[in-house]
């Protein structure tokens, strides 16, 4: 059996899986990985990464573009409390 390249977009078909994927990438703290994850998610739907971010905005997307893109994927921005382990 021949192998084929792994494509995250094959497995991220619903908003719950997409949200879990993005949250895991965000936990890494790697902004470039986050941008790659957004591109991977664009492959899962009709959302067009280039339309939302364009070449000039890829390195510093603004929140409006990010929010619209996430809405197209059935997701939304959210803020959560960060509590390092050593803080009670």
Beta strands, then each sheet from edge to edge (+ up, - down):
end
